[in-house]
Amino acid sequence: MVRQLIRVDEVFKSFEAVDVLEDVSFLVNEGDRIGLVGHNGSGKTTLLNVISEQNQDLGDIEFSEGLRIAYLTQVRDIDDEATIEEELERKGRQFLELEEEIVQIEVKMTNPAFYDGDWQPVMDRYGELQQQLMTHGGGNVAGHAKAILEKLGLSHHPMQMKVTDLSGGERAKLALARQLVGMNGIEVLFLDEPTNHLDIETTEWLEEFLTQFKGALIIVSHDRYFLDQVCNRMIEVENLTTKTYPGNYSEYLKQKIANEAALGDRIATLDKKIAHTTAALQHMKRNNKYDKSISAKHKMLQRLQQDVKRLKTTVPKKRKNLIFQLKSLEKSSMDVFDFAGLFKQYPGSEHVLMNDIDFEVNRGDRLGIVGANGTGKTTLSTDPD
């Protein structure tokens, strides 16, 4: 029998007068790899936070006994003023909760009255927590994180380098390395936009890591390919509530399109029945047929109208397409940019970002700048020096 890990039942959440989630219900079971999808502002990150923190306004969120969770946030939990080594030594939530329980038991142990009662179960739990902490890398977070960092191609930087000197993608890798230590003991991993700022190679590494991860996943992402590779179930957040679809993102999209088409057909069929019934009633009235049949027709028409009204409330709202209008005051020359012998090295750094780069950009070109994190893509496109 599949073990239930989390039960979300009729959950509501609002911020002051703004409702964000209404009547949200679903289960998270062993083996679930759930992708949360929906447009920006629909409440995906809020739902992730509400579940992990169990801070709903109404409803129930139940964790299975002793459930261990970890959370990779969208806004990376990282100290820009720290060195790489100092940042790697910081422990993620998966260890902090263990350490908090250990400290609570140690406080009890300092009280002589503790030993007057049945203290053995508490000491057994204390030993179990210590073992979990050591087994899953809590005693050497930095060492385990460095090993992950090497796999992510970021081990070439000196450990005393300031985090603020890393590129956005490199900072994302650093946070990822630290927060993925000790996943063997985690039963549910929450990830909010985990591929943000990651290069293709690191994203592929993360896909493989999550594929091999033994626990359940709940992921917020706009990366369709990533969701296709990792997820086996999708939960759509729309109109303040959720709807569950089996399969990955591509399968969800097919089902959603089919469901919307079927809903449209159902509404169209009912509209035809309403028109037919209305015409029949008008015909009966013109012929003065005021008997039981006309009363039955009236009741039928009311039921049909109620059904249509109910179905139309379930039709997804059409979002307006985003339209850009970029107009130049005058047409540029054919030669827009011409780079020759481009060189870039930041002061105080031995690392050369660019050396002897030559290329040109002509009118009408559409360029994509690609490369690994930290190779200078953003610098090339934004730094005027």
BELVENJO-V840633 format. One record per residue. N is the residue number from 1. RES is the residue in one letter. PSI is psi as a letter, one per 30 degrees, with the letter a starting at -180 (NA if undefined). OMEGA is omega as a letter, one per 40 degrees, with the letter a starting at -180 (none if undefined). D_CENTER is the distance of its C-alpha to the mean C-alpha in Angstrom with 1 decimal. Layout:
n=N res=RES psi=PSI omega=OMEGA d_center=D_CENTER
n=N res=RES psi=PSI omega=OMEGA d_center=D_CENTER
This chain:
n=1 res=M psi=k omega=a d_center=27.8
n=2 res=V psi=k omega=a d_center=24.0
n=3 res=R psi=k omega=i d_center=23.1
n=4 res=Q psi=k omega=a d_center=21.0
n=5 res=L psi=e omega=a d_center=18.5
n=6 res=I psi=k omega=i d_center=17.0
n=7 res=R psi=k omega=i d_center=18.5
n=8 res=V psi=j omega=a d_center=17.1
n=9 res=D psi=j omega=i d_center=20.2
n=10 res=E psi=h omega=a d_center=20.9
n=11 res=V psi=k omega=i d_center=18.6
n=12 res=F psi=k omega=i d_center=19.3
n=13 res=K psi=k omega=i d_center=17.9
n=14 res=S psi=l omega=i d_center=19.5
n=15 res=F psi=j omega=a d_center=20.2
n=16 res=E psi=c omega=a d_center=23.9
n=17 res=A psi=g omega=a d_center=25.0
n=18 res=V psi=j omega=i d_center=21.7
n=19 res=D psi=k omega=a d_center=20.2
n=20 res=V psi=e omega=i d_center=16.4
n=21 res=L psi=k omega=i d_center=16.1
n=22 res=E psi=k omega=i d_center=19.1
n=23 res=D psi=h omega=i d_center=20.1
n=24 res=V psi=k omega=a d_center=16.8
n=25 res=S psi=k omega=i d_center=17.7
n=26 res=F psi=l omega=i d_center=16.5
n=27 res=L psi=k omega=i d_center=16.9
n=28 res=V psi=j omega=a d_center=15.1
n=29 res=N psi=l omega=i d_center=17.7
n=30 res=E psi=k omega=i d_center=18.6
n=31 res=G psi=f omega=i d_center=17.5
n=32 res=D psi=k omega=i d_center=14.5
n=33 res=R psi=i omega=a d_center=11.6
n=34 res=I psi=k omega=i d_center=9.4
n=35 res=G psi=k omega=i d_center=7.0
n=36 res=L psi=k omega=a d_center=6.0
n=37 res=V psi=l omega=a d_center=7.7
n=38 res=G psi=l omega=a d_center=10.1
n=39 res=H psi=l omega=i d_center=11.9
n=40 res=N psi=k omega=i d_center=11.4
n=41 res=G psi=g omega=a d_center=12.5
n=42 res=S psi=f omega=i d_center=12.1
n=43 res=G psi=g omega=a d_center=10.5
n=44 res=K psi=e omega=a d_center=6.9
n=45 res=T psi=e omega=i d_center=6.5
n=46 res=T psi=e omega=i d_center=10.0
n=47 res=L psi=e omega=i d_center=9.6
n=48 res=L psi=e omega=i d_center=7.5
n=49 res=N psi=e omega=a d_center=10.3
n=50 res=V psi=e omega=a d_center=13.0
n=51 res=I psi=e omega=a d_center=12.5
n=52 res=S psi=e omega=a d_center=12.5
n=53 res=E psi=f omega=a d_center=15.3
n=54 res=Q psi=h omega=a d_center=17.0
n=55 res=N psi=h omega=i d_center=18.0
n=56 res=Q psi=l omega=i d_center=18.3
n=57 res=D psi=e omega=i d_center=21.4
n=58 res=L psi=l omega=i d_center=22.6
n=59 res=G psi=a omega=a d_center=22.1
n=60 res=D psi=k omega=i d_center=21.4
n=61 res=I psi=j omega=a d_center=18.6
n=62 res=E psi=k omega=i d_center=20.4
n=63 res=F psi=k omega=i d_center=19.6
n=64 res=S psi=l omega=a d_center=22.0
n=65 res=E psi=k omega=i d_center=24.7
n=66 res=G psi=g omega=a d_center=23.9
n=67 res=L psi=k omega=i d_center=20.2
n=68 res=R psi=k omega=a d_center=18.7
n=69 res=I psi=l omega=i d_center=15.0
n=70 res=A psi=l omega=a d_center=13.3
n=71 res=Y psi=k omega=i d_center=10.3
n=72 res=L psi=j omega=a d_center=9.1
n=73 res=T psi=l omega=i d_center=8.5
n=74 res=Q psi=e omega=i d_center=7.7
n=75 res=V psi=j omega=a d_center=11.5
n=76 res=R psi=k omega=i d_center=12.9
n=77 res=D psi=j omega=a d_center=15.3
n=78 res=I psi=k omega=i d_center=18.3
n=79 res=D psi=j omega=a d_center=21.9
n=80 res=D psi=f omega=a d_center=23.3
n=81 res=E psi=f omega=a d_center=26.8
n=82 res=A psi=l omega=i d_center=26.7
n=83 res=T psi=l omega=i d_center=28.0
n=84 res=I psi=e omega=a d_center=25.9
n=85 res=E psi=e omega=i d_center=27.7
n=86 res=E psi=e omega=i d_center=27.3
n=87 res=E psi=e omega=a d_center=23.5
n=88 res=L psi=f omega=a d_center=23.4
n=89 res=E psi=f omega=i d_center=25.5
n=90 res=R psi=k omega=a d_center=23.0
n=91 res=K psi=k omega=i d_center=21.4
n=92 res=G psi=l omega=a d_center=17.9
n=93 res=R psi=e omega=a d_center=17.3
n=94 res=Q psi=f omega=i d_center=18.1
n=95 res=F psi=e omega=a d_center=21.6
n=96 res=L psi=e omega=a d_center=22.2
n=97 res=E psi=e omega=i d_center=22.2
n=98 res=L psi=e omega=a d_center=24.7
n=99 res=E psi=e omega=i d_center=26.8
n=100 res=E psi=e omega=i d_center=26.9
n=101 res=E psi=e omega=i d_center=28.3
n=102 res=I psi=e omega=i d_center=30.7
n=103 res=V psi=e omega=i d_center=32.0
n=104 res=Q psi=e omega=i d_center=32.5
n=105 res=I psi=e omega=a d_center=34.6
n=106 res=E psi=e omega=i d_center=36.5
n=107 res=V psi=e omega=i d_center=37.4
n=108 res=K psi=e omega=a d_center=38.8
n=109 res=M psi=f omega=i d_center=40.8
n=110 res=T psi=f omega=a d_center=42.6
n=111 res=N psi=j omega=a d_center=44.2
n=112 res=P psi=e omega=a d_center=47.4
n=113 res=A psi=f omega=a d_center=47.0
n=114 res=F psi=e omega=a d_center=43.9
n=115 res=Y psi=f omega=i d_center=46.3
n=116 res=D psi=f omega=a d_center=48.5
n=117 res=G psi=a omega=i d_center=46.0
n=118 res=D psi=i omega=a d_center=44.2
n=119 res=W psi=f omega=a d_center=42.3
n=120 res=Q psi=e omega=i d_center=41.8
n=121 res=P psi=e omega=i d_center=38.6
n=122 res=V psi=e omega=i d_center=37.0
n=123 res=M psi=e omega=i d_center=38.2
n=124 res=D psi=e omega=i d_center=36.9
n=125 res=R psi=e omega=i d_center=33.4
n=126 res=Y psi=e omega=i d_center=34.0
n=127 res=G psi=e omega=i d_center=34.9
n=128 res=E psi=e omega=i d_center=31.9
n=129 res=L psi=e omega=i d_center=29.5
n=130 res=Q psi=e omega=i d_center=31.4
n=131 res=Q psi=e omega=i d_center=31.2
n=132 res=Q psi=e omega=a d_center=27.5
n=133 res=L psi=e omega=a d_center=27.0
n=134 res=M psi=e omega=a d_center=29.3
n=135 res=T psi=e omega=a d_center=28.3
n=136 res=H psi=g omega=i d_center=24.6
n=137 res=G psi=g omega=a d_center=25.5
n=138 res=G psi=f omega=i d_center=25.6
n=139 res=G psi=f omega=a d_center=29.1
n=140 res=N psi=i omega=a d_center=28.3
n=141 res=V psi=e omega=a d_center=24.7
n=142 res=A psi=e omega=a d_center=25.9
n=143 res=G psi=e omega=i d_center=27.7
n=144 res=H psi=e omega=i d_center=24.9
n=145 res=A psi=e omega=i d_center=22.5
n=146 res=K psi=e omega=i d_center=25.3
n=147 res=A psi=e omega=i d_center=25.4
n=148 res=I psi=e omega=a d_center=21.8
n=149 res=L psi=e omega=i d_center=22.4
n=150 res=E psi=e omega=i d_center=25.4
n=151 res=K psi=f omega=a d_center=23.4
n=152 res=L psi=g omega=i d_center=21.1
n=153 res=G psi=h omega=a d_center=24.3
n=154 res=L psi=g omega=a d_center=24.4
n=155 res=S psi=f omega=a d_center=27.3
n=156 res=H psi=f omega=i d_center=29.9
n=157 res=H psi=k omega=i d_center=29.3
n=158 res=P psi=k omega=a d_center=31.6
n=159 res=M psi=f omega=a d_center=30.1
n=160 res=Q psi=g omega=i d_center=31.8
n=161 res=M psi=k omega=i d_center=30.1
n=162 res=K psi=k omega=i d_center=28.3
n=163 res=V psi=e omega=a d_center=24.5
n=164 res=T psi=f omega=i d_center=25.2
n=165 res=D psi=f omega=i d_center=27.1
n=166 res=L psi=l omega=i d_center=24.2
n=167 res=S psi=l omega=i d_center=22.4
n=168 res=G psi=e omega=i d_center=18.8
n=169 res=G psi=e omega=i d_center=17.8
n=170 res=E psi=e omega=i d_center=20.0
n=171 res=R psi=e omega=i d_center=18.6
n=172 res=A psi=e omega=i d_center=15.1
n=173 res=K psi=e omega=a d_center=16.9
n=174 res=L psi=e omega=i d_center=18.8
n=175 res=A psi=e omega=a d_center=16.0
n=176 res=L psi=e omega=a d_center=14.4
n=177 res=A psi=e omega=a d_center=17.9
n=178 res=R psi=e omega=a d_center=18.6
n=179 res=Q psi=f omega=i d_center=15.5
n=180 res=L psi=g omega=i d_center=15.8
n=181 res=V psi=k omega=i d_center=19.4
n=182 res=G psi=g omega=a d_center=20.5
n=183 res=M psi=f omega=a d_center=17.8
n=184 res=N psi=e omega=a d_center=20.8
n=185 res=G psi=g omega=a d_center=21.1
n=186 res=I psi=k omega=a d_center=17.6
n=187 res=E psi=f omega=i d_center=17.1
n=188 res=V psi=k omega=i d_center=13.4
n=189 res=L psi=k omega=i d_center=10.7
n=190 res=F psi=k omega=i d_center=7.5
n=191 res=L psi=k omega=i d_center=5.2
n=192 res=D psi=j omega=a d_center=3.4
n=193 res=E psi=h omega=a d_center=4.8
n=194 res=P psi=f omega=a d_center=7.1
n=195 res=T psi=f omega=i d_center=9.6
n=196 res=N psi=k omega=i d_center=10.4
n=197 res=H psi=g omega=a d_center=14.2
n=198 res=L psi=k omega=i d_center=14.7
n=199 res=D psi=l omega=a d_center=17.7
n=200 res=I psi=e omega=a d_center=18.1
n=201 res=E psi=e omega=i d_center=19.8
n=202 res=T psi=e omega=i d_center=17.3
n=203 res=T psi=e omega=i d_center=14.4
n=204 res=E psi=e omega=i d_center=16.9
n=205 res=W psi=e omega=a d_center=17.6
n=206 res=L psi=e omega=i d_center=14.1
n=207 res=E psi=e omega=a d_center=14.0
n=208 res=E psi=e omega=i d_center=17.3
n=209 res=F psi=e omega=a d_center=16.4
n=210 res=L psi=e omega=i d_center=13.6
n=211 res=T psi=e omega=a d_center=16.1
n=212 res=Q psi=f omega=i d_center=18.7
n=213 res=F psi=k omega=a d_center=16.7
n=214 res=K psi=f omega=a d_center=18.6
n=215 res=G psi=a omega=i d_center=16.3
n=216 res=A psi=l omega=a d_center=13.6
n=217 res=L psi=k omega=i d_center=9.9
n=218 res=I psi=j omega=a d_center=7.0
n=219 res=I psi=k omega=i d_center=3.9
n=220 res=V psi=k omega=i d_center=1.3
n=221 res=S psi=k omega=i d_center=4.4
n=222 res=H psi=g omega=i d_center=7.9
n=223 res=D psi=j omega=a d_center=9.8
n=224 res=R psi=e omega=a d_center=11.7
n=225 res=Y psi=e omega=i d_center=13.8
n=226 res=F psi=e omega=i d_center=11.2
n=227 res=L psi=e omega=i d_center=9.9
n=228 res=D psi=e omega=a d_center=13.7
n=229 res=Q psi=e omega=a d_center=14.5
n=230 res=V psi=e omega=a d_center=12.3
n=231 res=C psi=l omega=i d_center=11.6
n=232 res=N psi=g omega=i d_center=14.5
n=233 res=R psi=k omega=a d_center=13.3
n=234 res=M psi=k omega=i d_center=11.3
n=235 res=I psi=j omega=a d_center=10.9
n=236 res=E psi=k omega=i d_center=11.5
n=237 res=V psi=j omega=a d_center=11.5
n=238 res=E psi=k omega=i d_center=14.7
n=239 res=N psi=h omega=i d_center=17.8
n=240 res=L psi=f omega=a d_center=16.5
n=241 res=T psi=a omega=a d_center=16.1
n=242 res=T psi=l omega=i d_center=14.4
n=243 res=K psi=k omega=a d_center=15.8
n=244 res=T psi=k omega=i d_center=15.3
n=245 res=Y psi=k omega=i d_center=16.2
n=246 res=P psi=l omega=i d_center=17.3
n=247 res=G psi=a omega=a d_center=16.6
n=248 res=N psi=a omega=a d_center=14.2
n=249 res=Y psi=e omega=a d_center=13.1
n=250 res=S psi=e omega=i d_center=16.8
n=251 res=E psi=e omega=i d_center=18.2
n=252 res=Y psi=e omega=a d_center=16.1
n=253 res=L psi=e omega=i d_center=17.3
n=254 res=K psi=e omega=a d_center=20.8
n=255 res=Q psi=e omega=a d_center=20.8
n=256 res=K psi=e omega=i d_center=19.5
n=257 res=I psi=e omega=i d_center=22.3
n=258 res=A psi=e omega=i d_center=24.8
n=259 res=N psi=e omega=a d_center=24.1
n=260 res=E psi=e omega=i d_center=24.5
n=261 res=A psi=e omega=i d_center=27.7
n=262 res=A psi=e omega=i d_center=29.0
n=263 res=L psi=e omega=i d_center=28.4
n=264 res=G psi=e omega=i d_center=30.2
n=265 res=D psi=e omega=a d_center=33.1
n=266 res=R psi=e omega=i d_center=33.4
n=267 res=I psi=e omega=i d_center=33.7
n=268 res=A psi=e omega=i d_center=36.2
n=269 res=T psi=e omega=i d_center=38.2
n=270 res=L psi=e omega=i d_center=38.4
n=271 res=D psi=e omega=i d_center=39.4
n=272 res=K psi=e omega=i d_center=42.2
n=273 res=K psi=e omega=i d_center=43.4
n=274 res=I psi=e omega=i d_center=43.4
n=275 res=A psi=e omega=a d_center=45.5
n=276 res=H psi=e omega=a d_center=47.8
n=277 res=T psi=e omega=i d_center=48.2
n=278 res=T psi=e omega=i d_center=48.9
n=279 res=A psi=e omega=i d_center=51.5
n=280 res=A psi=e omega=i d_center=53.1
n=281 res=L psi=e omega=i d_center=53.4
n=282 res=Q psi=e omega=i d_center=54.9
n=283 res=H psi=e omega=i d_center=57.4
n=284 res=M psi=e omega=i d_center=58.4
n=285 res=K psi=e omega=i d_center=59.0
n=286 res=R psi=e omega=a d_center=61.1
n=287 res=N psi=g omega=i d_center=63.2
n=288 res=N psi=h omega=i d_center=63.4
n=289 res=K psi=i omega=a d_center=61.8
n=290 res=Y psi=i omega=i d_center=60.8
n=291 res=D psi=a omega=a d_center=60.6
n=292 res=K psi=e omega=a d_center=58.0
n=293 res=S psi=e omega=a d_center=56.3
n=294 res=I psi=e omega=i d_center=55.3
n=295 res=S psi=e omega=i d_center=53.8
n=296 res=A psi=e omega=i d_center=51.8
n=297 res=K psi=e omega=i d_center=50.6
n=298 res=H psi=e omega=i d_center=49.5
n=299 res=K psi=e omega=i d_center=47.5
n=300 res=M psi=e omega=a d_center=45.9
n=301 res=L psi=e omega=i d_center=45.0
n=302 res=Q psi=e omega=i d_center=43.4
n=303 res=R psi=e omega=i d_center=41.3
n=304 res=L psi=e omega=i d_center=40.2
n=305 res=Q psi=e omega=i d_center=39.3
n=306 res=Q psi=e omega=i d_center=37.3
n=307 res=D psi=e omega=i d_center=35.4
n=308 res=V psi=e omega=a d_center=34.7
n=309 res=K psi=e omega=i d_center=33.6
n=310 res=R psi=e omega=a d_center=31.1
n=311 res=L psi=e omega=a d_center=29.7
n=312 res=K psi=f omega=i d_center=29.3
n=313 res=T psi=f omega=a d_center=27.1
n=314 res=T psi=f omega=i d_center=24.6
n=315 res=V psi=k omega=i d_center=24.7
n=316 res=P psi=k omega=i d_center=21.4
n=317 res=K psi=k omega=i d_center=22.2
n=318 res=K psi=k omega=i d_center=22.8
n=319 res=R psi=k omega=i d_center=21.1
n=320 res=K psi=k omega=i d_center=23.5
n=321 res=N psi=k omega=i d_center=23.3
n=322 res=L psi=k omega=a d_center=22.9
n=323 res=I psi=k omega=i d_center=26.3
n=324 res=F psi=k omega=i d_center=27.4
n=325 res=Q psi=j omega=a d_center=31.1
n=326 res=L psi=j omega=a d_center=32.0
n=327 res=K psi=k omega=i d_center=35.7
n=328 res=S psi=k omega=i d_center=37.9
n=329 res=L psi=e omega=i d_center=41.2
n=330 res=E psi=l omega=a d_center=43.0
n=331 res=K psi=k omega=i d_center=42.4
n=332 res=S psi=l omega=i d_center=41.8
n=333 res=S psi=l omega=i d_center=44.0
n=334 res=M psi=e omega=a d_center=43.1
n=335 res=D psi=j omega=a d_center=42.2
n=336 res=V psi=e omega=i d_center=39.2
n=337 res=F psi=k omega=i d_center=38.5
n=338 res=D psi=j omega=a d_center=40.6
n=339 res=F psi=k omega=i d_center=39.4
n=340 res=A psi=k omega=i d_center=42.1
n=341 res=G psi=h omega=a d_center=42.0
n=342 res=L psi=k omega=a d_center=38.7
n=343 res=F psi=k omega=i d_center=38.3
n=344 res=K psi=k omega=i d_center=35.7
n=345 res=Q psi=k omega=a d_center=35.7
n=346 res=Y psi=k omega=i d_center=34.5
n=347 res=P psi=k omega=i d_center=37.3
n=348 res=G psi=f omega=a d_center=37.4
n=349 res=S psi=k omega=i d_center=35.3
n=350 res=E psi=f omega=a d_center=36.9
n=351 res=H psi=k omega=i d_center=34.1
n=352 res=V psi=j omega=a d_center=35.1
n=353 res=L psi=e omega=a d_center=32.2
n=354 res=M psi=k omega=a d_center=34.4
n=355 res=N psi=j omega=i d_center=38.0
n=356 res=D psi=h omega=i d_center=40.3
n=357 res=I psi=k omega=i d_center=37.8
n=358 res=D psi=k omega=i d_center=39.5
n=359 res=F psi=l omega=i d_center=38.1
n=360 res=E psi=l omega=i d_center=38.6
n=361 res=V psi=k omega=a d_center=36.7
n=362 res=N psi=l omega=i d_center=38.7
n=363 res=R psi=k omega=a d_center=38.4
n=364 res=G psi=f omega=i d_center=36.1
n=365 res=D psi=k omega=i d_center=34.1
n=366 res=R psi=j omega=a d_center=30.3
n=367 res=L psi=k omega=i d_center=29.1
n=368 res=G psi=k omega=i d_center=25.9
n=369 res=I psi=j omega=a d_center=25.7
n=370 res=V psi=l omega=i d_center=24.1
n=371 res=G psi=l omega=a d_center=24.4
n=372 res=A psi=l omega=i d_center=22.9
n=373 res=N psi=k omega=i d_center=21.3
n=374 res=G psi=g omega=a d_center=24.3
n=375 res=T psi=f omega=i d_center=26.7
n=376 res=G psi=g omega=a d_center=27.3
n=377 res=K psi=e omega=a d_center=25.4
n=378 res=T psi=e omega=i d_center=24.6
n=379 res=T psi=e omega=a d_center=28.1
n=380 res=L psi=e omega=a d_center=29.8
n=381 res=S psi=f omega=a d_center=28.3
n=382 res=T psi=f omega=a d_center=28.7
n=383 res=D psi=j omega=a d_center=31.4
n=384 res=P psi=f omega=a d_center=34.8
n=385 res=D psi=NA omega=none d_center=36.7
